[in-house]
Amino acid sequence: MTSFAYRKLSVYQKALQWVIDVYGLYKKFPDYEKFSLASQVRRAAVSVTSNIAEGMSRTSNKEIAHFLEISYGSLMETQSQLEIAQLLNYITKETLDEIDPKTEEIARMLSGLKSSKMR
């Protein structure tokens, strides 16, 4: 891929919108959480798109797959943290239910892209 070609990937575009959605949820956290769980949520969410971009800049399929795995892990980390936020009543169950399908779709897309690089 050429530089910035990752921007054309559907999974990158969906993950970018997902990060914006997650940042919207962050605003619902109480002020005392801004430097703990909320900060962790933001870092993990941003890591999803960052690792897609970094991975797609690599030349070997093994390296690309490695960064896609990291991206997938960050996606699951964020999801877990959002579940904790819901249990702590920082976000509602309905809010979590709205983001779940987006997370699942990105997870499937990352898995598919990784599989295509492993062939």
C-alpha positions in Angstrom: 0.0 0.0 0.0 1.1 3.5 -0.6 1.3 6.1 2.2 -2.0 7.1 3.6 -3.7 4.2 1.7 -5.0 3.0 5.1 -7.5 5.9 4.9 -9.3 4.1 2.1 -9.9 1.0 4.2 -13.5 0.5 5.3 -12.3 -0.8 8.6 -10.2 2.3 9.2 -13.1 4.6 8.3 -15.5 2.7 10.6 -13.0 2.6 13.4 -12.4 6.4 13.1 -16.2 7.1 13.5 -16.3 4.6 16.4 -13.5 6.6 18.1 -15.6 9.7 17.8 -18.5 7.8 19.3 -16.4 6.6 22.2 -15.2 10.2 22.8 -18.8 11.2 23.0 -19.3 8.7 25.7 -16.3 9.9 27.6 -18.1 13.3 28.1 -20.7 11.4 30.2 -18.1 10.3 32.8 -17.9 12.2 36.1 -15.2 14.7 36.4 -13.3 12.7 39.0 -12.9 9.9 36.4 -11.3 12.2 33.7 -7.8 11.1 34.6 -8.4 7.4 35.3 -10.9 5.2 33.5 -12.0 7.9 31.1 -8.4 8.5 30.1 -7.8 4.8 29.7 -10.9 4.5 27.4 -9.7 7.3 25.2 -6.1 5.9 24.9 -7.4 2.4 24.0 -9.9 3.7 21.5 -7.3 5.9 19.7 -5.0 2.9 19.6 -7.4 1.0 17.4 -7.0 3.4 14.4 -3.4 4.1 15.2 -2.4 0.5 14.9 -4.4 0.0 11.7 -2.5 2.9 10.2 0.9 1.8 11.5 0.3 -1.8 10.4 -0.7 -0.9 6.9 2.5 1.0 6.6 4.6 -2.1 7.1 5.9 -4.1 4.2 5.5 -7.6 5.4 2.2 -9.3 5.9 3.4 -10.8 9.2 4.1 -7.2 10.5 0.7 -6.0 9.2 -1.1 -8.9 10.9 0.8 -8.1 14.1 -0.5 -4.5 14.2 -4.0 -5.6 13.3 -3.9 -7.9 16.3 -2.9 -5.0 18.5 -5.7 -3.0 17.0 -8.1 -5.8 17.8 -6.8 -6.0 21.4 -7.3 -2.3 21.8 -10.8 -2.6 20.5 -11.6 -5.3 23.1 -9.9 -3.3 25.8 -12.1 -0.3 25.1 -15.2 -2.5 25.0 -14.3 -3.9 28.4 -13.7 -0.5 29.9 -17.1 0.7 28.5 -18.7 -2.3 30.2 -17.1 -1.2 33.5 -18.3 2.4 32.9 -21.8 1.0 32.4 -21.7 -1.0 35.6 -20.5 2.1 37.4 -23.5 4.0 35.9 -21.3 6.4 34.0 -23.1 5.4 30.8 -26.4 3.7 30.4 -27.0 0.1 29.2 -28.8 1.6 26.2 -25.8 3.6 25.3 -23.5 0.6 25.6 -26.0 -1.4 23.5 -25.8 1.3 20.8 -22.0 1.0 20.5 -21.8 -2.8 20.8 -22.8 -3.6 17.2 -20.2 -1.1 15.9 -17.5 -2.7 18.0 -18.5 -6.2 16.7 -18.5 -5.0 13.1 -15.0 -3.5 13.4 -13.8 -6.7 15.2 -15.1 -8.8 12.3 -13.5 -6.5 9.7 -10.1 -6.6 11.6 -10.2 -10.3 11.8 -11.0 -10.6 8.1 -8.2 -8.2 7.1 -5.7 -10.0 9.3 -6.8 -13.3 7.7 -6.3 -11.9 4.2 -2.7 -10.9 5.2 -1.9 -14.3 6.6 -2.6 -16.2 3.3 
